[in-house]
């Protein structure tokens, strides 16, 4: 059984976390078989992404009001630790996307609604080190330009 990073979860949260970690453990052999494909594609294979989505891995930290599980921060690491036994690259992508769902959950409610109101499966990957950013009003919104580095 995986070690919990936090002890604040309710009993139902703990059971859900254990279930997610078990799903990740079960998926590791499949990821090991797909690791060469992930390397060749330089991204998640479509089947891997679909399985992560179906398992709920991306929604672990997402706000409950938008269909997420809103579990304790750190569960994404426990899941990734098991997935990495099959494919470290796929595990990293899964953890980053789950973590950035947590980050987006701290945005103002209007931004969260733009992300998830129409699609609770929408994924977010942020960049924290933008450079040379400029913004101009365009129509009913803003046009941003600049340079963002990789998310991780």
N, CA, C and O of each residue as an XYZ file, in Angstrom:
608
protein
N       0.844     -1.178      0.000
C       0.000      0.000      0.000
C       0.886      1.238      0.000
O       1.935      1.255      0.644
N       0.466      2.270     -0.719
C       1.235      3.510     -0.833
C       1.183      4.300      0.464
O       0.186      4.272      1.186
N       2.251      4.993      0.744
C       2.309      5.877      1.896
C       1.558      7.156      1.574
O       1.733      7.732      0.500
N       0.722      7.601      2.503
C      -0.015      8.846      2.295
C       0.893     10.023      2.590
O       1.678      9.995      3.538
N       0.780     11.056      1.772
C       1.554     12.267      1.998
C       0.867     13.179      3.000
O       1.522     13.978      3.669
N      -0.436     13.062      3.106
C      -1.217     13.895      4.018
C      -2.115     12.991      4.831
O      -2.414     11.869      4.421
N      -2.536     13.461      5.952
C      -3.409     12.667      6.797
C      -4.727     13.384      7.036
O      -5.466     13.026      7.954
N      -5.033     14.384      6.232
C      -6.222     15.202      6.471
C      -7.470     14.649      5.798
O      -8.572     15.111      6.090
N      -7.329     13.675      4.908
C      -8.463     13.198      4.129
C      -9.492     12.471      4.965
O      -9.163     11.816      5.954
N     -10.734     12.594      4.558
C     -11.818     11.852      5.176
C     -11.667     10.388      4.781
O     -10.997     10.082      3.794
N     -12.282      9.474      5.542
C     -12.160      8.046      5.208
C     -12.525      7.724      3.756
O     -11.874      6.886      3.132
N     -13.554      8.376      3.212
C     -13.912      8.097      1.814
C     -12.828      8.600      0.863
O     -12.611      8.004     -0.192
N     -12.148      9.684      1.219
C     -11.034     10.183      0.401
C      -9.870      9.210      0.426
O      -9.235      8.969     -0.600
N      -9.592      8.655      1.583
C      -8.494      7.700      1.717
C      -8.780      6.460      0.867
O      -7.887      5.958      0.184
N     -10.008      5.971      0.906
C     -10.376      4.804      0.094
C     -10.253      5.121     -1.392
O      -9.786      4.294     -2.175
N     -10.673      6.313     -1.770
C     -10.580      6.716     -3.181
C      -9.118      6.808     -3.614
O      -8.763      6.359     -4.704
N      -8.273      7.386     -2.768
C      -6.847      7.477     -3.080
C      -6.240      6.090     -3.244
O      -5.472      5.857     -4.177
N      -6.574      5.171     -2.349
C      -6.047      3.807     -2.437
C      -6.501      3.133     -3.731
O      -5.733      2.401     -4.355
N      -7.737      3.379     -4.128
C      -8.257      2.823     -5.380
C      -7.494      3.381     -6.583
O      -7.148      2.637     -7.501
N      -7.233      4.686     -6.575
C      -6.500      5.312     -7.678
C      -5.072      4.778     -7.773
O      -4.577      4.514     -8.869
N      -4.422      4.622     -6.646
C      -3.055      4.094     -6.632
C      -3.057      2.650     -7.141
O      -2.154      2.256     -7.880
N      -4.054      1.866     -6.757
C      -4.160      0.484     -7.244
C      -4.380      0.458     -8.760
O      -3.801     -0.376     -9.456
N      -5.213      1.366     -9.272
C      -5.424      1.450    -10.722
C      -4.108      1.766    -11.431
O      -3.791      1.179    -12.465
N      -3.354      2.693    -10.865
C      -2.063      3.059    -11.456
C      -1.119      1.864    -11.441
O      -0.425      1.606    -12.425
N      -1.091      1.146    -10.342
C      -0.224     -0.038    -10.225
C      -0.601     -1.072    -11.286
O       0.272     -1.682    -11.903
N      -1.902     -1.265    -11.493
C      -2.376     -2.227    -12.488
C      -2.050     -1.790    -13.916
O      -1.885     -2.628    -14.802
N      -1.958     -0.503    -14.133
C      -1.702      0.029    -15.471
C      -0.214      0.029    -15.838
O       0.130      0.123    -17.017
N       0.658     -0.073    -14.854
C       2.104      0.006    -15.101
C       2.610     -1.001    -16.143
O       3.397     -0.613    -17.006
N       2.196     -2.268    -16.104
C       2.693     -3.199    -17.132
C       2.285     -2.800    -18.561
O       3.044     -3.009    -19.507
N       1.105     -2.237    -18.706
C       0.649     -1.768    -20.019
C       1.510     -0.597    -20.472
O       1.893     -0.515    -21.640
N       1.815      0.307    -19.546
C       2.657      1.458    -19.880
C       4.065      1.011    -20.263
O       4.695      1.609    -21.135
N       4.553     -0.037    -19.612
C       5.886     -0.554    -19.947
C       5.907     -1.016    -21.406
O       6.882     -0.781    -22.121
N       4.836     -1.669    -21.841
C       4.745     -2.115    -23.232
C       4.661     -0.928    -24.192
O       5.176     -0.988    -25.309
N       4.009      0.150    -23.751
C       3.835      1.322    -24.613
C       4.982      2.321    -24.525
O       5.018      3.276    -25.300
N       5.902      2.130    -23.622
C       6.983      3.105    -23.428
C       7.752      3.402    -24.718
O       8.036      4.570    -24.983
N       8.097      2.411    -25.525
C       8.783      2.739    -26.785
C       7.928      3.612    -27.711
O       8.442      4.491    -28.402
N       6.628      3.358    -27.711
C       5.716      4.176    -28.530
C       5.688      5.612    -28.015
O       5.742      6.555    -28.804
N       5.604      5.783    -26.696
C       5.607      7.128    -26.110
C       6.903      7.857    -26.466
O       6.887      9.046    -26.784
N       8.008      7.145    -26.410
C       9.309      7.735    -26.754
C       9.335      8.162    -28.222
O       9.788      9.258    -28.554
N       8.847      7.289    -29.085
C       8.846      7.586    -30.520
C       7.918      8.767    -30.836
O       8.272      9.645    -31.624
N       6.731      8.785    -30.218
C       5.759      9.855    -30.461
C       6.164     11.176    -29.812
O       5.783     12.251    -30.275
N       6.953     11.080    -28.717
C       7.327     12.235    -27.894
C       6.105     12.870    -27.233
O       6.052     14.080    -27.018
N       5.133     12.027    -26.919
C       3.901     12.421    -26.223
C       3.234     11.153    -25.714
O       3.687     10.043    -25.993
N       2.153     11.331    -24.965
C       1.390     10.165    -24.531
C       0.740      9.488    -25.725
O       0.175     10.167    -26.582
N       0.808      8.182    -25.799
C      -0.010      7.496    -26.800
C      -1.493      7.751    -26.499
O      -1.875      7.898    -25.338
N      -2.307      7.801    -27.521
C      -3.729      8.095    -27.344
C      -4.396      7.129    -26.364
O      -5.227      7.543    -25.556
N      -4.034      5.842    -26.433
C      -4.628      4.861    -25.522
C      -4.250      5.151    -24.067
O      -5.071      4.976    -23.166
N      -3.038      5.584    -23.841
C      -2.602      5.926    -22.480
C      -3.387      7.121    -21.960
O      -3.886      7.103    -20.835
N      -3.495      8.153    -22.779
C      -4.272      9.335    -22.378
C      -5.712      8.932    -22.048
O      -6.261      9.368    -21.037
N      -6.314      8.113    -22.889
C      -7.703      7.677    -22.666
C      -7.816      6.905    -21.352
O      -8.787      7.081    -20.616
N      -6.845      6.058    -21.051
C      -6.894      5.298    -19.801
C      -6.685      6.194    -18.583
O      -7.318      5.976    -17.550
N      -5.814      7.193    -18.682
C      -5.626      8.138    -17.584
C      -6.920      8.916    -17.338
O      -7.323      9.133    -16.195
N      -7.549      9.322    -18.414
C      -8.804     10.066    -18.321
C      -9.883      9.200    -17.674
O     -10.567      9.633    -16.747
N     -10.024      7.981    -18.170
C     -11.043      7.061    -17.644
C     -10.799      6.730    -16.172
O     -11.745      6.613    -15.393
N      -9.539      6.580    -15.798
C      -9.201      6.257    -14.409
C      -9.445      7.436    -13.471
O      -9.554      7.250    -12.259
N      -9.533      8.643    -14.021
C      -9.751      9.831    -13.196
C      -8.471     10.454    -12.678
O      -8.524     11.346    -11.832
N      -7.313     10.004    -13.168
C      -6.047     10.512    -12.646
C      -5.922     12.029    -12.799
O      -5.403     12.694    -11.903
N      -6.386     12.580    -13.907
C      -6.253     14.017    -14.144
C      -7.135     14.844    -13.205
O      -6.826     16.002    -12.926
N      -8.212     14.265    -12.725
C      -9.177     15.004    -11.898
C      -8.928     14.899    -10.394
O      -9.739     15.377     -9.602
N      -7.845     14.295    -10.001
C      -7.627     14.050     -8.577
C      -7.595     15.323     -7.738
O      -8.076     15.322     -6.604
N      -7.045     16.393     -8.267
C      -6.912     17.646     -7.519
C      -7.873     18.728     -8.001
O      -7.953     19.804     -7.408
N      -8.588     18.445     -9.061
C      -9.537     19.404     -9.656
C     -10.664     19.691     -8.665
O     -11.092     18.788     -7.947
N     -11.154     20.937     -8.615
C     -12.243     21.266     -7.699
C     -13.478     20.388     -7.917
O     -13.869     20.110     -9.050
N     -14.077     19.961     -6.813
C     -15.261     19.096     -6.867
C     -16.418     19.772     -7.599
O     -17.192     19.093     -8.275
N     -16.553     21.084     -7.482
C     -17.678     21.769     -8.131
C     -17.630     21.632     -9.647
O     -18.630     21.868    -10.324
N     -16.463     21.248    -10.188
C     -16.310     21.062    -11.631
C     -16.013     19.608    -11.977
O     -15.358     19.321    -12.979
N     -16.496     18.700    -11.148
C     -16.373     17.279    -11.446
C     -15.092     16.627    -10.978
O     -14.853     15.453    -11.261
N     -14.261     17.375    -10.264
C     -13.018     16.807     -9.764
C     -13.202     16.090     -8.446
O     -14.287     16.108     -7.865
N     -12.153     15.466     -7.981
C     -12.189     14.731     -6.717
C     -11.724     15.579     -5.538
O     -12.029     15.274     -4.385
N     -10.992     16.634     -5.831
C     -10.491     17.551     -4.808
C      -9.823     16.806     -3.649
O     -10.102     17.066     -2.479
N      -8.936     15.876     -4.005
C      -8.217     15.101     -3.000
C      -7.015     15.889     -2.488
O      -6.699     16.966     -2.993
N      -6.360     15.339     -1.489
C      -5.188     16.000     -0.909
C      -4.076     16.130     -1.940
O      -3.841     15.228     -2.745
N      -3.393     17.279     -1.898
C      -2.223     17.472     -2.750
C      -1.201     16.403     -2.385
O      -0.936     16.163     -1.208
N      -0.643     15.781     -3.375
C       0.323     14.712     -3.175
C      -0.150     13.402     -3.762
O       0.669     12.542     -4.085
N      -1.466     13.228     -3.909
C      -1.972     12.000     -4.500
C      -1.438     11.835     -5.919
O      -1.209     10.711     -6.366
N      -1.239     12.942     -6.631
C      -0.705     12.842     -7.993
C       0.685     12.227     -7.981
O       1.069     11.554     -8.937
N       1.439     12.446     -6.923
C       2.773     11.865     -6.805
C       2.690     10.368     -6.520
O       3.467      9.586     -7.067
N       1.755      9.972     -5.669
C       1.584      8.553     -5.375
C       1.159      7.783     -6.622
O       1.637      6.676     -6.870
N       0.269      8.370     -7.395
C      -0.171      7.756     -8.649
C       1.005      7.678     -9.621
O       1.252      6.632    -10.222
N       1.720      8.775     -9.771
C       2.859      8.820    -10.703
C       3.939      7.816    -10.311
O       4.573      7.214    -11.178
N       4.145      7.638     -9.033
C       5.162      6.681     -8.581
C       4.846      5.273     -9.096
O       5.745      4.531     -9.494
N       3.570      4.919     -9.085
C       3.182      3.600     -9.594
C       3.237      3.549    -11.118
O       3.717      2.571    -11.690
N       2.749      4.594    -11.774
C       2.772      4.623    -13.242
C       4.205      4.576    -13.770
O       4.472      3.961    -14.802
N       5.117      5.222    -13.063
C       6.512      5.305    -13.502
C       7.202      3.946    -13.514
O       8.229      3.781    -14.172
N       6.659      2.989    -12.807
C       7.217      1.639    -12.850
C       7.052      1.043    -14.245
O       7.727      0.079    -14.606
N       6.140      1.634    -15.025
C       5.949      1.214    -16.407
C       6.563      2.184    -17.393
O       7.278      1.773    -18.307
N       6.289      3.477    -17.217
C       6.806      4.503    -18.135
C       6.918      5.818    -17.371
O       5.912      6.453    -17.054
N       8.132      6.209    -17.085
C       8.362      7.436    -16.310
C       7.852      8.668    -17.039
O       7.333      9.585    -16.401
N       7.986      8.712    -18.349
C       7.525      9.877    -19.110
C       6.015     10.036    -19.014
O       5.514     11.139    -18.798
N       5.302      8.948    -19.173
C       3.837      8.994    -19.080
C       3.403      9.385    -17.670
O       2.452     10.146    -17.493
N       4.101      8.863    -16.679
C       3.793      9.202    -15.286
C       3.988     10.689    -15.032
O       3.179     11.323    -14.354
N       5.072     11.246    -15.584
C       5.362     12.667    -15.396
C       4.249     13.528    -15.992
O       3.781     14.472    -15.354
N       3.829     13.204    -17.205
C       2.760     13.968    -17.863
C       1.488     13.893    -17.024
O       0.821     14.906    -16.815
N       1.156     12.714    -16.550
C      -0.048     12.551    -15.734
C       0.015     13.426    -14.477
O      -0.953     14.108    -14.142
N       1.144     13.402    -13.797
C       1.297     14.178    -12.566
C       1.226     15.679    -12.832
O       0.601     16.417    -12.070
N       1.862     16.133    -13.908
C       1.857     17.553    -14.233
C       0.443     18.031    -14.537
O       0.028     19.088    -14.061
N      -0.289     17.267    -15.319
C      -1.654     17.677    -15.666
C      -2.563     17.674    -14.447
O      -3.402     18.563    -14.305
N      -2.414     16.695    -13.567
C      -3.210     16.680    -12.338
C      -2.838     17.870    -11.452
O      -3.713     18.543    -10.908
N      -1.549     18.124    -11.313
C      -1.076     19.224    -10.470
C      -1.568     20.574    -10.982
O      -1.945     21.438    -10.191
N      -1.566     20.758    -12.289
C      -1.999     22.037    -12.838
C      -3.510     22.206    -12.780
O      -4.010     23.329    -12.847
N      -4.245     21.103    -12.656
C      -5.670     21.213    -12.331
C      -5.856     21.813    -10.943
O      -6.811     22.551    -10.700
N      -4.938     21.491    -10.037
C      -4.956     22.064     -8.691
C      -4.645     23.559     -8.758
O      -5.301     24.373     -8.108
N      -3.630     23.904     -9.557
C      -3.272     25.322     -9.723
C      -4.464     26.100    -10.272
O      -4.811     27.157     -9.746
N      -5.092     25.584    -11.325
C      -6.241     26.278    -11.923
C      -7.399     26.378    -10.932
O      -8.213     27.297    -11.022
N      -7.476     25.454    -10.002
C      -8.503     25.514     -8.962
C      -8.324     26.676     -8.000
O      -9.215     26.961     -7.200
N      -7.188     27.345     -8.068
C      -6.948     28.536     -7.240
C      -7.199     29.823     -8.015
O      -7.124     30.917     -7.455
N      -7.498     29.691     -9.308
C      -7.831     30.864    -10.123
C      -9.178     31.413     -9.680
O      -9.935     30.709     -9.011
N      -9.493     32.642    -10.034
C     -10.833     33.169     -9.745
C     -11.902     32.261    -10.365
O     -11.663     31.623    -11.390
N     -13.053     32.211     -9.750
C     -14.124     31.317    -10.180
C     -14.477     31.507    -11.655
O     -14.829     30.542    -12.334
N     -14.386     32.731    -12.151
C     -14.699     32.982    -13.571
C     -13.740     32.222    -14.485
O     -14.149     31.682    -15.514
N     -12.474     32.185    -14.106
C     -11.484     31.460    -14.907
C     -11.741     29.954    -14.825
O     -11.638     29.249    -15.829
N     -12.070     29.471    -13.645
C     -12.379     28.051    -13.490
C     -13.586     27.666    -14.348
O     -13.602     26.599    -14.961
N     -14.583     28.529    -14.387
C     -15.764     28.253    -15.215
C     -15.395     28.202    -16.695
O     -15.915     27.370    -17.439
N     -14.499     29.091    -17.122
C     -14.064     29.064    -18.524
C     -13.355     27.755    -18.848
O     -13.473     27.239    -19.959
N     -12.633     27.228    -17.896
C     -11.895     25.982    -18.125
C     -12.826     24.779    -18.111
O     -12.799     23.976    -19.043
N     -13.658     24.636    -17.065
C     -14.362     23.379    -16.830
C     -15.880     23.393    -16.970
O     -16.487     22.323    -17.013
N     -16.510     24.544    -17.042
C     -17.979     24.551    -17.041
C     -18.570     23.716    -18.170
O     -19.546     22.997    -17.957
N     -18.001     23.798    -19.353
C     -18.527     23.049    -20.503
C     -17.871     21.683    -20.674
O     -18.400     20.829    -21.385
N     -16.731     21.471    -20.035
C     -16.013     20.213    -20.201
C     -15.187     19.904    -18.957
O     -14.055     20.371    -18.834
N     -15.741     19.126    -18.037
C     -15.002     18.806    -16.820
C     -13.723     18.005    -17.065
O     -12.897     17.859    -16.164
N     -13.561     17.482    -18.294
C     -12.342     16.756    -18.634
C     -11.271     17.649    -19.254
O     -10.210     17.159    -19.641
N     -11.534     18.954    -19.354
C     -10.538     19.865    -19.922
C      -9.269     19.807    -19.072
O      -9.329     19.753    -17.843
N      -8.125     19.821    -19.747
C      -6.838     19.742    -19.068
C      -6.131     21.077    -19.145
O      -6.302     21.837    -20.098
N      -5.331     21.350    -18.123
C      -4.622     22.617    -18.013
C      -3.148     22.322    -17.785
O      -2.792     21.452    -16.990
N      -2.303     23.049    -18.483
C      -0.878     23.001    -18.218
C      -0.384     24.440    -18.257
O      -0.483     25.118    -19.279
N       0.137     24.884    -17.150
C       0.516     26.284    -17.015
C       2.021     26.471    -17.187
O       2.793     25.513    -17.148
N       2.407     27.694    -17.374
C       3.811     28.071    -17.415
C       3.996     29.237    -16.460
O       3.237     30.205    -16.500
N       4.987     29.147    -15.617
C       5.160     30.147    -14.579
C       6.222     31.194    -14.879
O       6.391     32.133    -14.101
N       6.929     31.057    -15.970
C       8.018     31.979    -16.246
C       7.858     32.669    -17.597
O       8.721     32.530    -18.464
N       6.778     33.403    -17.785
C       6.625     34.094    -19.070
C       7.633     35.239    -19.184
O       8.069     35.812    -18.186
N       7.985     35.551    -20.423
C       8.931     36.647    -20.663
C       8.411     37.495    -21.819
O       7.824     36.966    -22.763
N       8.620     38.788    -21.749
C       8.244     39.676    -22.838
C       6.755     39.679    -23.123
O       6.345     39.752    -24.281
N       5.953     39.601    -22.094
C       4.501     39.508    -22.258
C       3.909     40.868    -22.582
O       4.269     41.884    -21.987
N       2.998     40.862    -23.533
C       2.202     42.055    -23.803
C       0.765     41.615    -24.014
O       0.502     40.490    -24.437
N      -0.148     42.501    -23.719
C      -1.575     42.200    -23.877
C      -2.255     43.392    -24.538
O      -1.944     44.549    -24.253
N      -3.189     43.076    -25.426
C      -3.980     44.141    -26.037
C      -5.423     43.676    -26.124
O      -5.699     42.494    -26.325
N      -6.328     44.613    -25.973
C      -7.751     44.284    -26.067
C      -8.100     43.977    -27.513
O      -7.718     44.711    -28.424
N      -8.827     42.887    -27.716
C      -9.288     42.481    -29.038
C     -10.713     41.999    -28.897
O     -10.968     41.008    -28.212
N     -11.641     42.681    -29.531
C     -13.038     42.272    -29.434
C     -13.472     42.244    -27.987
O     -13.341     43.238    -27.272
N     -13.987     41.114    -27.555
C     -14.441     40.973    -26.170
C     -13.413     40.353    -25.259
O     -13.749     39.939    -24.150
N     -12.162     40.277    -25.693
C     -11.153     39.632    -24.864
C      -9.809     40.295    -24.971
O      -9.697     41.470    -25.323
N      -8.795     39.529    -24.665
C      -7.419     39.994    -24.700
C      -6.609     39.100    -25.622
O      -6.870     37.903    -25.736
N      -5.633     39.692    -26.270
C      -4.678     38.912    -27.037
C      -3.344     39.041    -26.329
O      -2.799     40.134    -26.182
N      -2.835     37.908    -25.898
C      -1.552     37.861    -25.213
C      -0.480     37.425    -26.184
O      -0.714     36.583    -27.051
N       0.691     38.002    -26.035
C       1.835     37.519    -26.793
C       3.045     37.556    -25.874
O       3.098     38.328    -24.917
N       3.986     36.729    -26.176
C       5.177     36.631    -25.360
C       5.806     35.277    -25.547
O       5.538     34.582    -26.527
N       6.632     34.911    -24.617
C       7.310     33.633    -24.698
C       7.133     32.905    -23.375
O       7.448     33.431    -22.307
N       6.630     31.701    -23.470
C       6.456     30.860    -22.286
C       7.367     29.650    -22.426
O       7.440     29.031    -23.487
N       8.037     29.334    -21.379
C       8.896     28.158    -21.378
C       8.048     26.916    -21.143
O       6.841     27.003    -20.920
N       8.690     25.775    -21.198
C       7.987     24.527    -20.956
C       7.313     24.557    -19.582
O       7.745     25.264    -18.671
N       6.269     23.786    -19.467
C       5.510     23.715    -18.235
C       6.284     22.977    -17.147
O       6.070     23.234    -15.963
N       7.150     22.097    -17.512
C       7.898     21.338    -16.501
C       9.348     21.213    -16.915
O      10.145     20.608    -16.198
